[in-house]
Amino acid sequence: MEILSSYNLIIAASVIIIISFLFNGISKKTNIPSVLMLIVLGVILKYVLEFIGEDSINFFPSLELLGIVGLIMIVLEAALELKLKREKLIPILKSMAIALVGLLASAYVAALILNQFIDGMTMQSAWLYATPLSILSSAIIIPSVSGLPENKKEFHIYESTFSDIMGIMMFYFLTGNLNPTEDAGNGAASFAGNIGLTIVISIIASYAIILVFQQIKSQAKQFLLIAVLLLLYALGKKLHLSSLIIILIFGLIIANMNLFFGGFLSKYLNKERAEQIYHELHIITLETAFVVRTFFFVIFGITIVISSLFSTNVAITSILIIVSIYIIRFIILRVFVGGDIFPQLFIAPRGLITVLLFYAIPQEAQIETFDSGILLFVIIGTSLIMTAAMIKDKRKMNTILDEIDEDIDEIDKLHDENASDDSYEATTNNTDTELPKKDNTGNTHNTEDNEYIND
C-alpha cells in the first residue's frame, strides 16, 4: 500500500489542522506561540517520514507558495484591523517610526555581526541576510497580544504590520540593487518612483474592486475577490512593483470606507453591500491565514536540519543577533514610549516573513557558508523570550487583579461595619430622644416635638 496516497494525505492534512486548532487553544492559556508548537510538530513529522522511508520529498516549492499566500493573507488581515481615525493618528505614526528605526538599526547591527562571523560574507550580502532577521512577525504577534490592554495591543498590531511591509520593501530594494555598477542614487530614485506608481495603481484598483464587487449579488464571491487580489499581487511582482502595497491599500480602503468614500464618492457606494463584503472578507481572511500559517510552519519544521543548532558558530552568531535586537529595542522604546515598556520590549519574535525572505535571496547573493540554523535559532530564541515575558505579564496582571479584589473585599467589609455602627447609633439616638424628661414643675415634655404632657 502506498503510504503517501491521496486519502492518507487528506487524513494527514485534516489531523494537522485539528492539532493546530488545539495548539491555538493551548497558546491562549499558556502564552506559548502556536508557531513554536507547529514547528515542533513538523520536526516530529520529519522523523516519522524518515522512519517510513519517505524523507526524499522536496517540500521547498510548496513552502515558497504557502509563504507567499500566507504573507498576502497576513498583511490583508492586519490591514482590515487598522481603523484610520483622527485620534489614532499619533499612535499610528509613532508605531511606524518605531518599526522603521528598529528595522534599520537591527539590520545594520545584524549585518555587521554576519559580516564578522560568516566566512565569505560581503557587507552587501550581509544586509540581504540581516533584513529578514530584523523583521517582526505579525503572524506570531497579532494572535499573541489579544490579552494585552487595548493601547498596547494596538501598538503591536501597527508596529508588526509596518515592520512586515517596510521590511519586505527594504529587502526587494536591496535585491534590486545587487548590480555593483548601478548608481545608488539612481537606485533610490527608481525605488521611490516604483513605490509612487504602486500606490497610484493600488488606489485605482481598490476603488474599482469595491465598486464592481458591491454590484455582484452572488453569495459566493469572497474567494473570487481573493483570487483577484492574488492576481494583482502576482502581476505586480512580474512588473517589479511593490505588490504588497496593493494588498495593504485595498485592506485600508475597505476597512475605512467612510473615510475614503466621502463627499461626491459617497453616492457611488452601496454601504450595506460594501460592509457585507468587508465582514465576509474578514472571516475568510482569518480562516485562510490560519490554514496557510499552519501548513507553512509544519513544512518549515520538516525542512529544518536540527544538527545545525548545535554548531558553536551558529550559537554565538545567533545569540549576538538576539542580544542586539533587544538592546536596540530597549533604546528605541525608551525614547519613543518612555518608562512603561513591559512587555513590549520582549515582544519581537521573528517568523514567517523571515523564513520566506530567506528563501527569496537571489542565487548571486547566496553565501554557501551561511548556516540556516541561525535562522531557526533566532526564530526560536525570540519566540521563547516573548513567551516568557507574556507569561510573566499575565501573572503580574492576575496578581494585580487579586489585589484589587482583596481591596474591594476590605472596602465592602469596612462599609458593612460602618453601616452596622451607624444603625446602632441611630437606634440609641432614637431611644434617647423618645424618653420623656421632667422639668422643675413636675411636668414631662418631649424635646423632639415640644409638646408638654401633664404628669
N, C-alpha and C positions, 0 to 999 in steps of 0.2 A: 504493500500500500504506500502510495506517495505521501510523504509527511506534509509537504507544502502544497496540498491540494486546495482547490477553491473553497471547499467547505471548511477545511481546517483554518484557512486564512480568515474566513468570516468569523469563525469561533474565536480565534486569537484576537482579532480586532475588536470584537464585541467585549471580550473579557478585559482587554486593556482599557477601553472606555469606561467600563463599570468600575475597575480598580482606580482609574483616575478620578472618577466622581467621589469615591470613598476617600481618596487622598485629599481632595478639596475639603471634605468634612473634617478630616484629621488636622489639616492645616489651620482651619478656623479655630479649633480648640487648643492647638499647641503652638501656633505661630511658626511652625516649621514649613518653609515654602514647599508647595506641592511639586515644584520643578525638581527639587533635590530628590524627592521620592520617585519621580518619573525617571530620572537619570539612573538611580539605583536599580529600578525595575529593568531598565534597558541593559545594564551591566549583567544582571541575573539572566536575562534572556540570551545575552551573548554567550554565556557559558552553557546554557541549555542547547543553543544551536550548535556549539562546538561538540557537545556530548552526543547529539544525534547525527553529527556529520554534515551539517548544513551551514558551515561557517564561511563558505566561499561566496556568499551572496554580496553583491555590490550595492550598498544602501545609499551611497553618496548622491546619485541623481535624485532619488526620492527625498533625501534630506534637503537638497537645494530647493526643490519645488515646494516642499512643505514650508521651508523657511521664508520663501518669497510670499506665498499666500498668507502665512502667519503674520508676517510683517505688515502686509496691507490691512489685515483684519484688526491687528492690534492698534495701528495708527487710526483707523476708522473708528474703532471702539472708543479710543481716547478722545478723538475729535468730537464724537457725538455727546461726550460728557462735558465738554467745555461750553459754559454759558458766558457769553460776552456781555457783561453788564458794566455800567459806569463804575459801580463800587468795586468791581473785580479788576479794574484796570491796573491798579498799583500792584496787587498780588501777582497778576499775570506777568507784568513787566519785571518784577523782582525775581520771579521764578525763572524767567527767560535769561536774565542776567546771570543768575547763579549757575544755571545749566551751561551757558556759553563759556563763562570763565572757568568753571570746573572742568569742562571738556578740554579746552585748550591747555590749561595748566597740567592736567593729568596726562594728556597725550604727550606733552613736551617732556615731562619728567620720565614717563614710561619709555619714551624713545631714547632718552639718554641711558637709561638702565639697560635696555635691549642692545643698544649700540656697544655698550661696555662689556656685556656678558655673553653675547652671541657672536661666535666667530663668523666673519664674512658679512656681518650686518652693517650696511651703509646707513647713514643718517636718513636718507630719503626712504629706504625700505623700512627703517625703524619707525618712522612716522606712520607708515601704512599699517604696520603690525600693531602699533601702540593705539591707534584710533579705535579699533573695535574694543580694546581693553579699557577704554576710557568712557564708554557709553553706558549710561544707566539702563537697566532692563525694566521697561514698563510692564512687560509680561509677568514679571515677578512682583514688582512694586504695587501696581494698581490693585490686584486681588488681596495683597497682604496688609494694606493700610486702612481697610474698611472700619476697623475698630478704633482708629485714632480720632481725636477731636476734629471737627469739621475744617477748621483753618489749616491744621497740619495735613489732613488728608488731601485737601485741595492743592496745597503746596506741592506734595509729592506727585499728584496726578499731572499738574502743569510741568513741573521740573522734569520728570521722566519722559513725558511726551516731547518736550522741546529738546531734551538730550538725544532721544531717538532720531528726531528729524534732522537736527543740526549735525549730529554725528554722522549720519548717512550722507548728508550733503558734503560734509568735510571729506569723508572717505572717497567719494566719487570725484571730488575736486582734485584730491591727491593722485588718484589713479589716472585722471585725465591729463596730468602734468608729469608723467613719467619720462617723457622725452626730454633729455637734458639740453637739447638745442633750442627748446621753446622758451621764449622770454617769459619770465614770471609775471611781469606787468600785463602782458597780453593775455596770459592765462587767467589772471584775476579778472580782467575786464570781460573776457569771454564767459567766465563763470557767472559774473554779475548779470550779463546780458541773458544768459541761459535761464537764470532764476527769474528775471523780469518777464521773459517770454512765457515761461511755465506758469507764472501767476496769472497772466492775462488769459492764456488758454484755459486754465483751471476755472477761473471765474465764469467765462463764457460757457464752458461745458457744464458747469454745475447748475447755472440758471436754466440751460436748455434741458438738462436731465429732469429737473424738478418740474418744469412746465409741461414736459411731454408725459412724464410718468403720472402726474396727477389726473391726466385725461384717460389713462388706462383703467378700465373698470374691472378687469380680471383680478381675482384674488391672488392668483399665483404669479406675482410679478417681482418678488423680492430677490430671488436668485437671478432673474433677468437683470435686475439693477446691479447686483454684484458682478454679473458677467460683463456688463458694460464698464464698470469700474476697473475690473481686471484687464479688459481690452485696452482701455485708455492708459493704464499703467504700463502694459507691455509695449504699446505703440510709442509711448513717451520714452521708454528705455531704448527702443530702436532708433529714435530720433535724437538720442543723447540728451533728453530733457531730465530735470529733477522730478521724476514721476511721483514721488511720494507727496510732493506738494499738491498734486491734483487730488489725491485722496484726502489730505488734510483740509484743503479749502472746501471740498464738497461736504465733508462732515461738519465743518464750522457753519456753512451756509444753511444746511438743512436743520441743524440744531438751533440756529438763531434766525429763523425766518422772519420774525417781527422786525429784526434789525436790518436784514438785507432786502426785504421786500417792503420797504417804507415808501411813502409818497405815491407817485403815479404807478409804481410797480405793484402796489397792493391790489389793484383791480385785476391783475393777471393771476393772482394767487388764489387757488381754492384752498382756503386754510384748513378746512376739515379733512379733505383728502390728503393734503400735504403732511398734516400732523399724523395721520394714519400711516403714511409711508414711513415717517420718522420712527414711530413706535415699533412698527413691524421690522424695520431695518435694524433697529437697536437690538431686538431679540435675536434675529437671525445672526447678526454680527457676534453677539456674545456666545451663541451656541457654536458657530463656526470657529471662532477663535479658540474656544475650549477644545474642540476636537483636533484642530490643526496643531495647537500647542502640545497636546497630549502626545500625538504621534511623533512630532518633531523631537521632543526631548527623550522619548523612549528610543528612537532610532539613533539619536546622538549618543545615548548611553551604550547602545550596541557597538558603535564605531570607536568607542574610547579604548585606548591602549593603557590599561591600568598600571603597567610596569613603569610608565613614564613618570608617574607621581613620586616614585622612589629615587629619582635621579637627584643628586645633590645640587647640580647646577640649576635644574628646574625649580627645586625648592627655594634656593637662595634668590633667584631672579623673581619668582612669583611673590615671595614674602616682601621683597623690597618694593615691588609694584603695589602690593596691597597696602603696605605702610604708607607709601607716598599718597595713595588715594585718600586715606583718612586724615593725614596731616593737611593736605591741600583743602579738603572739605571742611575741616575744623576752622581753618583761617577764613575761608570764604563765608561760612555761616556766621562766624563771629562778626564779620564786617557787615554783612547784609541783614542778618536776623537779630543778633545781639546775644543775650545770655541763655535764652530758652532754646537750646539746640538738641535736646534729647527727646525722642530717639532719632531725630532727623539725621544727626551726624553719622549714624551707623546704617542708615537705610540707603545703601549704594551698591546693590548687587549687580553683577553682570550676568547676561543670559542669552536669549535667543538671537538678538541682533549681533552680539559679539561673535557667536558661532557662525551666523550667516555671512557676515562681512569677512571673517577669516577665510572662509572657503571661496570668497569672491575676489581674493587678492590675485591680480593678473600673474600669468606664468613668468613674465620677465622680471617681476619684482619678488618672486618667492625665494626664500633662503632655505636651503636644504638642512642647514644645521639648527634651524628653529624647531624646537620640540613642542608639539601640540599639547603636551602635558601642562605647559604654562597656562594655556587657555583654560583647561579643566581646573587646575589648581586655583586660579583667580576666581572662577565662577563659584566653585565650592566654598572657597575661603570667604568671599564677600557675602555669600548666602548664609553661611553659618554665623557670621558676625551679626548680620541683620536679624537672624532668628534669635540669637541670644539677647540682643537689645530689645526686640519686641516682647519676648517672654518677661524680661525684667520690667519693662514698661507696663505690661499687663498686671504683673504682681504689685507694682507700685500703685497702679490705679485701683486695684482691688483693696489694697491697704488703706488708701485714702477714702474709698467708699465705706470701708468698715469703720474708720474713724468718724466719718460723717454720721453713719448710723448710730454709733455709740453716743456722739454728741447730741443727736436728736433724741435718743432714748433718755439721756440725762436731763435734757431740757423738759421733755414730757414728764419725767419723774418729779422735777422741781416744780413744774406747773401744777401737777396733781397735789403735791404737798402744800403749795401756796393756796390752792383752791380750798383744800381741807381746812387750813388755818383760818382763811377768810370766812369760811362757813361757820367755824366755831366762834370766831369773834363776833360775827353778825348775830348769832344766836344769843350770846352773852349780852350784847348791847341791847337787843330787843327785850330781854328779860329785865334788865336794869331799868329800862325806860317804862315798862309797863307796871312796875311796882309803885303803889301809891305812897306818897310821903305826907307826913303830918306836919302842919305848921304850928305856930305858937298858940293858936286859938283852939287847937284840938281838932280842927278840920283836916281832912286829907284832900290832896289835889294831884292831878295827873299832869306832869310837866310837859307832856307831849302836846295835849290839846287845851291846857289851862282851864279845864272845867273843874270847879270845886264841888266836892261831894260832902254832905254832912256826915259826921262820924256816927 
